[in-house]
Amino acid sequence: MKNTKKQQKDFTGIFPWLLTLTIIIIAGVSLAYYSNISTPEEEPVVEEQMIGGQTDEHGCLLPAGFSWCEAKESCLRLWEESCQDKVDQILVDLENEVAVDWLEIEEAEIEWQKIIGSDILAGQKIMATEISDDQFRAVENFFVDQGFKIDVYNVAAGTISGATGYQKYFVACKVIGGVTGYQDVEVDEEWDPEDIETTDIEVSCGLLDDIN
């Protein structure tokens, strides 16, 4: 009888611990079960990416590369479509930015060499005489700074003069420079220049029909 009472007492003392342990195990199993149940994921909200930003006074969207072309009265991308305004403006900018005693801008025809043959471009030109080497380099640097690339088919070098062609999209420009007075020399004429320290320069620009 005494043993039975002692066993009942021991069991009564252990029971709360067993009950607590059982609850903990059940809770852990339940948590693991429900945590593994997949729930539908929310689809990410895809917002349409719209090009926005500043527009000019004509409503041309500048971040998208559009600019106003007065000659065509429309917004366009210069790498997709030509604009006569840019030819006119490039010589005006050159005149304003490079300190040279320029003559008046006038109409010109430009012979532009291609891989096969050449084209005659209708354009404009500006000229100056007796400029220094530093001024001539300033003209060359102007076109580089404006994003023009040298066109190898329009580069020529001679003993008294030379030429370099520059292209940016549809705009083609040619810079011709030579010892002062070279333009007055006839072909095959012997000539002894009075001043070899200065250069005469002619800058002409026109529009290409295509850029392919």
Steps between C-alpha positions, in 0.01 A plus 500: 500500500782737588667436164179575312458834679864587431461422129186714483687785669794475260272491197308802630826696521615403150163557330520883475841472332372242253200717422720805442737305276210358298356849444837630385544213254148545359554875464831447323356248256207729425727798439720299265196372310336836444826672418549257211161568349565722198290810467433665167765764434385842403592580143739792481344819384660586168487868440525613143825685450424826331766734369448831665691813569571838362357627175610804306283795407368307200400198706786279377585230753868560573576181701380294202747679271251724318582855400314763302574540130377836374554404135258206538289653779509178699678317779750244378800293597812618320631145450176401327424804289694795358436864585637798311492708820796304636716583200422869538559492875831315498673777303345769718624319810846465347507871422403585858722251683828519308663841514586551135431794270246307293354619172125486436328162476408422141353221291731225380522167327692226678656201331452214746688178431326165557621141494414502130484833322403831654204731554466874458331642807323834503604683812668803650855605568698746706857612436787679668854594403830523681405306810751345738563132561327531838190647336498224241519235773216678682284447190587130493430467873166674455371218280632234736332671796174515304503121462614481137710208381774518237394343170804321363374521142517879519851543635766630263849641548720696265816706512325833542145405600290223647143408585317314776138387481279480809163331529228495765187315394378673180725807535828490307767769536833542328788707635752604235815681604820604330787741505371855466444581134477140380155551347640749252760258366429344164547129442864413415606854582821544695431695813717634776270604787589820677371381838497135597409573861134577432216303344196576287197292595168408346231315696196370313203294621208328328247222537549140392217318326549199725739371766505133404 
